[in-house]
Amino acid sequence: MDLYMNAQRLKSLRQFSVRMPRGSTLMWLACMTLLLAFGGAASAASLKLPLRFDFGPGKKVPGYIQVLPNMRYTPKRGYGFDLGFKVRGVDRSNSHGVRGHFVTSNKPFFFSIKLPPGNYNVTVTLGDLKASSVTTIKAEQRRLMYARLATKPGQFITRTFTVNTRVPQISTGGRVGLKPREVGSLEWDNKLTIELSNRRPCLCAMTITQARHPVTLFIAGDSTDTDQRFEPWCSWGQMIPAFFIPRRVVVANYAEDGESANSFIGENRLKKVMSVIRPGDYLFIEFGHNDQHERGPNAGPKKEYRTSILTMIHDARAHHAIPVLVTPMARRLFRNGRLYNSLDGFPAEMRLIARQQHVKLIDLNAMSTQLFNALGPKKSAVAFVDLTHNDDYGAYEVAKCVIQGIRDAHLGLVKFIRPNIKPFNPAHPDPVSQFHLPRDPQYSVVKPSGW
């Protein structure tokens, strides 16, 4: 199509040149060059992997696409700084390649690239020749990739992370029934979005390649493990990508606010997962919070809930994937100083299904109960926004429970946990004073759907 359009432009220019005065050939050539250059530069369809971006002013580095601070994302360009957040460009030297210049900001900023759905490896170069930097990296809808990457003056580091992107359309037919809060989010669009924050992040370069067959960890669940869009809400599903070795595992979080096991299937979310899951991938299944409040003759842990969980197990196995049941996280409800089970028979039913179907189990209900009891009725408030949903600190601690559950269940994912992640005892949570994660700029007081 691009070749055809350029040919048409040339034809028009030649027809125009017949009417031009003699001696204007150079003018014609200049117009032709500018028009073709403009057409090629503006076409997002010309973006081909691998993509290499060089950030900041100064001399362009050969083989890289230079990204200046004023380049805003547009679908036509196909890349740029997104969501209205600004950056500042710094040029230190023309003799150090991509390390000689960078972009930075005292606030979080976002860079988006128009890409089809899939798994991508993103490699960033961070640092500054003359000053220190600290960078936290998230991707898509606030999925944590690295919590704190620090460099000294003159020091540079290169880090890689793996990101999953998706769209609502299903290759086998139909589409996911999105909720209003999902429309306009970073989860279901045609972009890969990277967020950089913390104290003076300095982004020099970024390379994007196709991820070649990483193990995909799919999450089916509700608001307690979804990718929450706004601060101060957060979930363990958003934190867990930071615990895995890049290129080896990618997290595809399909959990959503307000979902029960039955509605997850009814909105085609399971169908979407099954359209992209591969042999050897994992499907983590955590439901119970919203199932508890369904009404009707089929409501209850031993009826519709059980049937839906069995359907997910069956479908995963039919695709030669590995289902893992995760009991629902405990709510922050105490009685006489101790957490009590506010989820009725749903955790017990999931444990029973795991035994009967010979499915691996992560007993997050038991582990989170131990965690919140260790914090106590008052201090546990530092881990929650309300009685059900975590903040950043609480989500990180619950994610550590899930990682420990992976170890305890002897899942194959164990070999892909980052070497610096130590075993975790929920009875000894990390001090909140040692937890440092910058807040994202998007904030909402609206409570997530569900109870």
N, C-alpha and C positions, 0 to 999 in steps of 0.2 A: 504493500500500500504506500509506504514512504517513497519507494522508487517511482511508482506511478505518479504520485503527486509532484515529485521533483521534476519528472519529465514534462508534466503539464505546465509547471512554472517556466521551465526552459522554453517550451513552445510559445508561451505567451510573451516571453521576453524577446524571442527572436522576431515574432510578429511586430512587436513594438519597435525593435531595432531597425526594421525596414524603413520606418518613418522618421528615424533619427537622422540628424545632419551627419555629413561625413566628418571623420575625425573623432567621433564619439564612441569608438569601439572600447576604449579603456573604461569609459563611463558604464557601458553595457556590462563589461566583465565585472566591474566593481559591484553593480547592482545584483548581478547573478550570484556572486560569491556571498554577499550579505544575505540574500534571500535564502539560499540553500543552507548557510550556516545557521540562520535563525530557525529555519524549519527543523534542522537536525537537533539543535540544542534544546528546543522546546518539547521534543517528543519523549515522553516517559517510556514509550515502548522500546526505545533504544537502550534502556538500561539492561545490561547483561551481567550475569555473575561470572567471575567474582567482581565485586564492586570495591574500589579502593578510594576512600575519601581523605583529602588533605585539608585540615581545618585552619582557618586564619589567614590574615593578609601576608603579603610578601611574595617571594618568588615561587611560582607554581612548580611542584615536584613532578617530574615526568612519570607517566603511568598512573597518576592519581587524578581524581576529580576534585578540583579546588572548591571548597565551601567557605564563602565569605560570611561575616556576621549578619549581613542584611538579607541573606537568602532565606526567605520564608517558604515553608512547604506549600506547594500547589500540586494537584493531580497532574497538571500539564508538565511541570518540571520533573516530578517524580521523587523529589527528595528536598529536604530543607528543615529549618528549625520550625517547630510546631507549637500549637496551642497558645500562641501569642506571647510566649516568654522570650526575652531578649538575651543576647550574649554580647560579649566584648571581645574583639580580636586583638592579639598581641603578636608582634613580629620581633623576635629576638636576634635572629641572624639568618642570612641567606645561605650559609655554608653548612647547615646541619640537616638538610633534607626536611622530613616531616617534623623533626624535633625542633626546628628553628622557629616555629610559630604555632599558635593554638588559639582556641576560644575558651572563654571562662565566664563565670558570673557569680555574683554573691547570692543568687537564688537558683533553685532548680531550673533546668532547662531541658527541652525535649527535641530530639532529632528523629524524623520519620523518613522512611523509604517505601515507595510503592512497590510491593512485591506480592506475588500470588501466595495462597496459603501453603504452609509447609514448615519444615524445620530448618533453621539457619544457625550457622556458627558466626558469631560476631567477635572480632578481635579488635581491641582498642589499645592505643598507645597513649599513656598519660604522663604528665610531668612538665617541668619548666626549667630552663637553663639557669635562671636566676632566683627562683623563689620556691618555697614548699607548696605542696598541694595535698588535699584529702578529697577522695571521690567515693561516693556511694552510687552503685549502678542498679537500676531497675529496668524492666522491660515490659512492654505491653501494659496491662492494667496493674501496675505496681508490684510486679513479681520481682522479688529480691534476687539479684545475681551476685553482687559483692557488697558487703556492708561498709567496709572502710579500707580504702587503698591509699596509703600515704607515700609520698615521695619527698625527698630532701632537695634543696637547690642543686640543679645539675643532674638529678637522678630521674630516670625514666623507667616505667614498667609497662609490660604488655600482658594483657589478660584476655582470655577467651571465655565466652559463655554461649550456651545453646538455647534458642528460643523457638517456641511453637506459635504459629499464627493460623487463623482460621476465618472462615466466612460462614454465614447461615445456610447457604445452599448445600444440598446433599447430593453427592455424585450418583447415588442409586435412586434419586427421585425425592422431591419435596424439599422442605427447608425447616430449620429449627424455629419453633414458635417463641420468638424473643419477647421478653418483658419490656415495659416502657423504659426501665432504668438502663437496659442494655443498648437501646438505640442511641447512637452517638458516642458510645464508649469506645475504648481502644481495643476491645476484645474481638469484635466481629467485623472489622473493617478490612480494607485491602492494603493495609500498611503494616510495616514493622516499626515500632516506636521504642526508642531508647531514652531513658531519663537519667540525667546526671545531676547529683546534688552533693551536699556536704560543704566543708570549708574550702572554698576556692578550687573546684574541680578544673583541671586543665586538660582539655581534649585536643590531642595533636592529630591523630589519625584513626581511621576505622576501616576494617576490611570485613566484607560479608561474603560468605560462601554457603553453598548448599550443604547441610548436615547429612552425611552419608550413613543412614541407617542406625541412628542412636536408638537405644531402648527408650520407648515412650511410656511414661507413667501417666495414665489417664486418671482423673479424679471425677467421680460421680457423687454429688452430694448437695448440700444446702448452703445457707449463709454462714455456717460455722467453718466452711472450708473453701468458699468461693473466692475469686479475685475481687475483693471489695473495691469499689470505684473511688470512694472518698475517705479521707481522714475524718475522725480518728478510728474508723472501723478497719479491722484487719482480720486475716484468718491464717491458719497454719498452711493452707494451700498456696498462699502467696509467698510464704517464707521458705518453703521446702526446696525450691530450686537451688538456693545457695548452699545446700548441703551435699550436692552431687558433683562428681567430676565432669567438667565440660566435655562436650563431644561424645560422651558415653551415655548420658541420660538426659532426656528433655521432658519437662513437665507440661502436660496439656490439661489444664484445669477446666473441666466442663461443669463444675458445680455452680449452682445459682441460688440466689435468694428465694426463700419461700417454697423450695421444692420438697415434695415428698417423693418416695420411691415410685409411686404410681404416676405422679405428674411429670417426673423426669422422663418417663417412657412416653407419656401422652403428648409431650411437647416435641417429640422427635429427637431429644437429646441423646438417648441411647442409640437410636438409629444413626445419628451423625457420628458418634464414636465408632460404631461398628463399621461404618463406611471407610474409616481411615486406620483402624487398628490393624496391627500385623502380628504374625506369630512371634511369641517371645515378649510382646509388650505386656504391661500390667494394667489392670483396672481396679483401682481402690474404690470401694463402695461404702459410703457413710451416710446413713439416713436414720431418722427417728424423731427429730425435733418437730417437724411439721406433720409427719405421719400421726403423731400423738393427738393432733387436733382435728383430724379428718372425721367426718360424721357419715353415717349411713350403715346399711346392713353388713357391708364388707370391711368396715373400719376395724382396726385392731392389729396387734402384732402377729397374730396367727392366721390372719385372713389375707386381705389385699397386700399388706406389707410383705408378708412371707412370699406370696406369689410373685410380687415384683422383684424381690431380691433373688429369687430362684431364676427368674427370667434373665436377669443380668448375668448371673453365674453361667447359665446355659449358653447365652449368646457369646460371652467371652471365650468360653471353652470351644465353641463351634468354630471360632476364628483362631484357635490354637494360641490364645492369649491366656494370661494368668490372672484369675480373679482373686482379690484379697478383700476380706470383710473387715471394716473398721467400725467398732462400736461407737455410737454417738458421744461426742464430748459432753462432759458434765456441765450443768448450769451452776452458776454461783448462788446456790440456795443452801443456807445453813440452818440447822436446828440444834439447839443446845451446844453450839460451838463446833459442830461437825457437819460436813456436807452430806446431804441425803439424796437418794435417787429420786429425781423429779421426772424421769423419763419412762415411768411405768415399766411394762414388760419388754420394751423394745431392745435394750442392750442384751437381756437374757435370751430373747428370741434369735438375735443375730449370732450369739455364741452357739446356740443350739443348731442353727442352720450350718454354721462352720463345721461343727462336729459331724453332722449327718452327711454333709456333702463333701467332706474331706477338703475343705477350703482353708487356706491359711488365714489366721485371725490376728489383727492388731487390736488389743483391748484398750482403746483410747479412753473409754468411759472409766475404766479402773485406774488408768495412769493419770488422767486429768483429775480424778477425784483425789488421788494421792497428792498431786501437785498443789491443788487449791487448798486442801487441808493443811499442807505444810506452810502455806502463806497465811492461812487463818481467815476468819470472817471479815476483819477490817483490812488487813494488808492485801488480801486478794483483789481489792478494788483497783490496785495498780495494774492488773492484768485484764481488766474488763472496761467496756464502755457502758454496758448495761448488764443485766443478769445472764445474758446468753452470749453476747458477741465480744470478742477480744479486741484489745488495742494492739499496737505493734509489739510491745513487750510480751503480752500474754500469748499472741500468735507465735512469736519466736519460741517461747518455752513449750507450747503445745507441739510445734513442729519438731522440737527435740525429742518429745515423747514419741512421735510417729517414727522418727529415725531410729530410736531405741527399739520400738516395736518391730521394725524391719530386721534389726539385729536378732531380737529374741525369737522371731518367727523363722529365722535362717532363710530369708528370701535371697534369691540370686542378686537382688539389688545391693546387697551388702558390699560386694566387691567394687561398687561404683560410688560409695560414700567417700567424700574427701578425706584424705589421711589426717588432717588436723582436727577432725570432729571426734571428740572423745565420747566414751560411753556416758549416758545421762541417767541419773537417779532422780525420779520425780519428787522424791521426799526431800531433795536438797536443791531447790530451784536456784538459779543464778540471781545474785543481788540486783535489784532494779537499778542501783546506782552505777553498775558496770555496763548497763545496756545503753548504747548510743546509736540512735538511728534518726537522721533528720526527718522532719515532717514533710510530707508532700504538700504542694500548694493548694490542691483541690480539697475542700472541706465541706462537710454537710452535717447538720444536726438531725437529718431525717433518718429514722431508724430503719435498718434493713427489713425486708419482708420476712414474715415468719415470726414465731414466738421467741 
